[in-house]
Amino acid sequence: MQASLPHASLPMYDFPAIRGTTDRYWQAIRSALGQGPQELVRDGDVWRGWQDPDLLLSQTCGLPFRSRLKGKVALVGTPDFGLPGCGPGEYNSVFVARKDDPRNDLTDFEGAKFAVNEFGSQSGWAAPIMYTRSQNVAFGGFLKTGAHIASAEAVAEGRADIAALDGVSWRFMGAEGTLSRKLKAIDITPPSPGLPYITSLKNDPAQIFAAVEHAIASLSQADRDALGLKGLVWIAPDRYTAVPTPAPPGISL
């Protein structure tokens, strides 16, 4: 019987335009670890991959970590993208609308249609909904898109009025240019812990943390800039679980 092999993925910010840079980043991690698969997994069920005993390294979102993965995976660390107004390893969500929409304040979007990537997303669902509730703003409907870029496209094309995009994704869209030129930022959420790296419980997360930290430092400045990476930090699991989670539409928690 053939033994199973360790696998790795970096699915959360694997934008097509910087896929080659992501591959170089993985090779740097692999070299520092002295082990690991030659290539990243880029297809298949991410949930199955995250919970696989042979997972060497992947990246998840804060909401899946606190809701389903805590205690089933080991937290390695959280990449720091140096987002404005955020602490090390933190990120926020940016509310965006069409550039030609006359509404410029979040409160103007009462009753609007909100594009959400996934109801299991911290940046696309939990953070913006908790913030809009604090501002006494209620959306009138939801369009599930499956990805941040798809939410941005839905707003740009008029299929939704507003969306909340992960701050890292929004920064990348701004650098890429084409889509962001059709949108404008309306507001931002308070920061929350960023998207953590995880590994199987059978692995040593401290060893992997050291390898990732070394890999980031070994990248060229151009590659670090393309990925937006500033470093790797430790954010305790309890900080993730303390973040509130709103129920999806039609479901009571």
C-alpha positions as CSV (number, residue, x, y, z in Angstrom):
1,M,0.0,0.0,0.0
2,Q,1.4,3.4,-1.0
3,A,2.1,5.8,1.9
4,S,0.3,9.1,1.8
5,L,2.5,12.2,1.2
6,P,2.5,15.6,2.8
7,H,0.7,18.3,0.8
8,A,0.6,22.1,0.9
9,S,-1.5,24.9,-0.4
10,L,-1.7,28.7,-0.2
11,P,-5.2,29.3,-1.5
12,M,-6.3,32.5,0.0
13,Y,-4.2,35.0,-2.0
14,D,-3.1,32.9,-4.9
15,F,-4.0,35.5,-7.5
16,P,-3.3,34.4,-11.1
17,A,-1.1,37.4,-11.8
18,I,1.4,36.6,-9.0
19,R,1.1,32.8,-9.2
20,G,4.8,32.5,-10.2
21,T,5.8,34.6,-7.2
22,T,3.6,32.4,-4.9
23,D,5.4,29.3,-6.3
24,R,8.8,30.9,-5.5
25,Y,7.6,31.7,-2.0
26,W,6.6,28.0,-1.5
27,Q,10.0,26.8,-2.8
28,A,11.7,29.1,-0.3
29,I,9.5,27.6,2.5
30,R,10.2,24.1,1.3
31,S,13.9,24.7,1.1
32,A,13.9,26.1,4.7
33,L,11.9,23.1,5.9
34,G,14.1,20.6,4.1
35,Q,10.9,18.7,3.1
36,G,7.6,19.1,1.4
37,P,5.9,18.5,-2.0
38,Q,7.4,20.0,-5.1
39,E,4.2,21.8,-6.0
40,L,1.3,23.5,-4.2
41,V,-2.2,21.9,-4.4
42,R,-4.4,24.3,-6.4
43,D,-7.6,22.2,-6.8
44,G,-9.8,20.0,-4.8
45,D,-11.8,20.6,-1.6
46,V,-10.0,23.1,0.7
47,W,-11.9,21.8,3.7
48,R,-10.7,18.3,3.1
49,G,-7.2,19.5,2.6
50,W,-7.2,21.6,5.8
51,Q,-8.3,18.7,7.9
52,D,-6.1,16.1,6.2
53,P,-3.6,14.5,8.6
54,D,-1.0,14.9,5.9
55,L,-1.4,18.6,5.6
56,L,2.1,20.3,5.9
57,L,1.0,23.9,5.4
58,S,-2.0,25.8,4.2
59,Q,-3.8,29.1,4.9
60,T,-7.3,29.4,6.1
61,C,-9.6,32.3,7.2
62,G,-10.3,33.4,10.7
63,L,-14.0,32.4,10.6
64,P,-13.4,28.8,9.4
65,F,-10.6,28.5,12.0
66,R,-12.8,29.5,15.0
67,S,-15.9,27.7,13.8
68,R,-14.7,24.4,12.6
69,L,-10.9,24.0,12.6
70,K,-9.7,25.0,16.1
71,G,-8.5,21.9,17.9
72,K,-8.3,19.9,14.6
73,V,-5.3,21.8,13.2
74,A,-2.2,23.5,14.6
75,L,-1.9,27.2,14.2
76,V,1.5,28.1,12.7
77,G,1.4,31.9,12.5
78,T,-0.2,34.8,10.6
79,P,1.4,36.7,7.7
80,D,1.7,40.4,8.2
81,F,0.8,42.5,5.1
82,G,1.3,45.9,6.7
83,L,-2.2,47.2,6.0
84,P,-2.8,50.8,7.0
85,G,-4.7,51.1,10.3
86,C,-4.0,47.5,11.2
87,G,-1.6,46.0,13.8
88,P,0.9,43.3,12.8
89,G,-0.9,40.3,11.3
90,E,-4.3,42.1,11.3
91,Y,-6.5,43.0,8.3
92,N,-9.8,44.7,7.7
93,S,-12.6,44.8,5.1
94,V,-13.1,47.6,2.6
95,F,-16.6,48.5,1.6
96,V,-16.7,49.2,-2.1
97,A,-19.4,50.6,-4.5
98,R,-19.5,51.6,-8.2
99,K,-17.5,54.7,-8.8
100,D,-20.5,56.4,-10.5
101,D,-22.9,55.5,-7.6
102,P,-24.0,58.8,-6.0
103,R,-24.0,57.2,-2.5
104,N,-20.8,58.0,-0.6
105,D,-21.6,57.0,3.0
106,L,-22.3,53.5,4.4
107,T,-25.6,54.7,5.8
108,D,-26.7,55.6,2.3
109,F,-26.7,51.8,1.6
110,E,-29.6,50.9,3.9
111,G,-31.7,48.3,2.0
112,A,-29.0,47.8,-0.7
113,K,-28.0,44.5,-2.2
114,F,-24.8,43.2,-0.6
115,A,-22.4,40.9,-2.5
116,V,-20.8,38.3,-0.2
117,N,-18.1,35.9,-1.3
118,E,-19.0,33.2,1.3
119,F,-21.1,33.2,4.5
120,G,-18.1,31.4,6.0
121,S,-15.8,34.4,5.3
122,Q,-14.5,36.7,8.1
123,S,-13.7,39.6,5.7
124,G,-16.5,39.2,3.3
125,W,-19.3,38.4,5.7
126,A,-18.7,38.4,9.5
127,A,-16.6,41.6,9.9
128,P,-18.8,43.8,7.5
129,I,-22.1,42.6,9.0
130,M,-21.0,43.2,12.6
131,Y,-19.8,46.6,11.6
132,T,-22.9,47.6,9.7
133,R,-25.0,46.5,12.6
134,S,-23.0,48.8,14.9
135,Q,-23.8,51.6,12.4
136,N,-27.5,50.6,12.3
137,V,-27.4,49.8,8.6
138,A,-29.3,46.7,7.3
139,F,-28.9,45.4,3.8
140,G,-32.0,44.5,1.8
141,G,-30.6,41.4,0.1
142,F,-27.5,39.3,-0.5
143,L,-25.8,37.9,-3.6
144,K,-23.4,35.0,-3.0
145,T,-20.5,35.2,-5.4
146,G,-17.9,32.7,-4.3
147,A,-14.8,35.0,-4.3
148,H,-13.8,38.5,-3.4
149,I,-12.9,39.3,-7.0
150,A,-16.4,38.0,-8.0
151,S,-18.0,40.3,-5.5
152,A,-16.1,43.2,-6.9
153,E,-17.2,42.3,-10.4
154,A,-20.8,42.0,-9.3
155,V,-20.7,45.5,-7.9
156,A,-18.9,46.9,-11.0
157,E,-21.5,45.2,-13.2
158,G,-24.5,46.5,-11.2
159,R,-25.6,43.0,-10.0
160,A,-25.1,44.2,-6.4
161,D,-24.8,47.7,-4.9
162,I,-22.0,47.1,-2.3
163,A,-19.5,44.5,-1.2
164,A,-16.8,44.2,1.5
165,L,-13.4,43.1,0.3
166,D,-10.5,41.7,2.2
167,G,-8.0,44.6,2.6
168,V,-5.2,42.5,1.0
169,S,-7.4,41.6,-2.0
170,W,-8.5,45.2,-2.4
171,R,-4.8,46.4,-2.4
172,F,-4.0,43.8,-5.0
173,M,-6.9,44.9,-7.2
174,G,-5.6,48.5,-6.9
175,A,-2.2,47.4,-8.1
176,E,-3.7,45.4,-10.9
177,G,-5.9,48.4,-11.8
178,T,-8.6,47.3,-14.3
179,L,-11.4,46.4,-11.9
180,S,-10.5,48.8,-9.1
181,R,-10.9,51.8,-11.5
182,K,-14.7,51.0,-11.6
183,L,-15.0,51.0,-7.8
184,K,-14.6,53.4,-4.9
185,A,-14.0,52.7,-1.2
186,I,-16.9,53.8,1.1
187,D,-15.8,52.7,4.5
188,I,-13.6,50.1,6.4
189,T,-14.3,47.7,9.2
190,P,-12.2,47.6,12.4
191,P,-9.2,45.3,12.2
192,S,-9.4,41.6,13.1
193,P,-6.7,38.8,13.1
194,G,-5.5,38.0,9.6
195,L,-5.7,34.7,7.7
196,P,-3.6,32.2,9.6
197,Y,-1.2,29.5,8.3
198,I,-2.1,26.0,9.7
199,T,-0.7,22.5,9.7
200,S,-1.7,19.1,10.8
201,L,-1.6,18.3,14.5
202,K,1.1,15.8,14.0
203,N,3.6,18.4,12.8
204,D,5.7,20.9,14.8
205,P,4.2,24.4,14.2
206,A,7.2,26.1,15.7
207,Q,9.5,24.5,13.1
208,I,7.2,25.5,10.3
209,F,6.9,29.1,11.7
210,A,10.7,29.4,11.6
211,A,10.9,28.1,8.0
212,V,8.2,30.5,6.8
213,E,9.8,33.4,8.6
214,H,13.2,32.5,7.0
215,A,11.5,32.1,3.6
216,I,10.0,35.6,3.7
217,A,13.3,37.1,4.6
218,S,15.0,35.2,1.8
219,L,12.6,36.5,-1.0
220,S,13.7,39.3,-3.2
221,Q,12.3,42.7,-2.4
222,A,10.3,42.5,-5.7
223,D,8.7,39.2,-4.7
224,R,7.9,40.5,-1.2
225,D,6.4,43.6,-2.7
226,A,4.3,41.5,-5.2
227,L,3.0,39.3,-2.3
228,G,2.6,42.3,0.0
229,L,4.4,40.3,2.7
230,K,6.1,42.1,5.6
231,G,6.8,39.2,7.9
232,L,5.2,36.5,10.1
233,V,3.7,37.0,13.5
234,W,2.1,34.9,16.2
235,I,-1.6,35.6,17.1
236,A,-2.9,33.4,19.9
237,P,-5.9,31.1,18.9
238,D,-8.1,32.8,21.6
239,R,-7.9,36.0,19.7
240,Y,-9.5,34.3,16.7
241,T,-12.2,32.6,18.7
242,A,-13.1,35.9,20.5
243,V,-14.3,37.4,17.2
244,P,-18.1,37.4,16.9
245,T,-19.8,35.5,14.1
246,P,-23.2,36.6,12.7
247,A,-25.5,33.9,11.3
248,P,-26.1,33.7,7.5
249,P,-29.5,35.0,6.3
250,G,-32.4,32.9,7.5
251,I,-30.4,31.1,10.2
252,S,-30.4,31.9,13.9
253,L,-27.4,31.2,16.1
